[in-house]
């Protein structure tokens, strides 16, 4: 069978489900240009220009919404399925964008951004599970990186729209993505693994045949690997009179040493993901360029960075099945750390009142490279690796716990950046993130197993 033909519906499903993550990426990028407008003397808000505190609240509430959305939609994914749960993600995504043009004060913006965060929590919680359950081992890495790639596409989309239009028009344009997502994703089947766990074996086999593009072929003519997948789905039927729900997750499921190790590795990866500070600084891209003394308009600088980050994410999709997850994560972390040391050094030289006018381009280049190299690995791959190393039975529950920690860390770092900058200066803040990145590098080098090209069973056995 043609390998490309066998995975085309897996690619199609991964592309369709990630349309809504483009919308969430736009939520992440929206403050960059919009805050310049909303904090100016010409602010359209009835309460006047946004203060620094209001900006921090409006930016960071996205993560609080992400925490709520992560818990709710992963719970919903186990109840009604991964597909149906993702379809419901479109509702808060759409309502959040519609609410922004009607906002008259910071509270209204906070409410709208909270809904956007709820949708983002659904994306980063359910999409990795959905992708891991439908993908073959050979394409699981590529499909897993699409989540951050499309999210970065949304960031760039918001940057570009913010250059040409005001903040309200941007919201109206991006709101259409939620509708496009529902129309495209509506016809995708549920994941075979979830259907099998719910003892819907006939539907599970149909879904597997769809995603493997083998719907018209008898089982006996299939490859050994596909026959094995079908055999795994044909587990014994659950007796009608059984009192024990064998699909329910219990504390005993977390008692296994390998399960605990997988959870700790996942926690370490997410702490490195947020501790590097790249996601937090992304929310203040235009302002960082404005304060750096760049001659380019801050919105143009943000667009350039958005392009660089998108290219970095695309490079990750090309290399993830060639170089491997661990190597990309290590290269990414080292590159981030070096970039931040350069940025901190330049900022400290300005504090010491050295003449830096001849190389004020250095922090801009370092910041751009930091986001580029971060998109290779540390901003992209942790979500894929976590979905690979967790046992299937507890995957949804464990990801819910880990992603809740992620959203709390995201909210903390976004909220702290203005406060740390005021207390320590830009150089002290960036140096702090560099130290956190170095700690994450050491953790990855020591504890993270390589998962490239391995089956879920092989990965679990290696822990």
Secondary structure, DSSP 8 states (H G I E B T S, - for coil): --HHHHHHHHHHHHHHHTHHHHHHHHHHHHHHHHHHHHTSTT--STT-S--HHHHHHHHHHHHHHHHHHHHHHHHHHHHH-HHHHHHHHHHHHHHHHHHHHT--SHHHHHHHHHHHHHHHHHHHHHHHHHHHHH--TTTHHHHHHHHHHHHHHHHHHHHHHHHHS-HHHHHHHHHHHHHHHHHHHTT----HHHHHHTT-HHHHHHHHHHHTT-TTS-GGGS-HHHHHHHHHH------TT--S-TTS--GGGG-SHHHHHHHHHHHHHHHHHHHT-HHHHHTTHHHHHHHHT-SS-HHHHHHHHHHHHHHHHHHHHHHTTTT-HHHHHHHHHHHHHHHHHHHHHHHHHHHTT---GGGTHHHHHHHHHHHHHHHHTTTTHHHHHHHHHS-GGGHHHHHHHHHHHHHHHHHHHHHHHHHHHHHHHHHHHHHHHHHHHHHHHHHHHHH----TT--HHHHHHH-
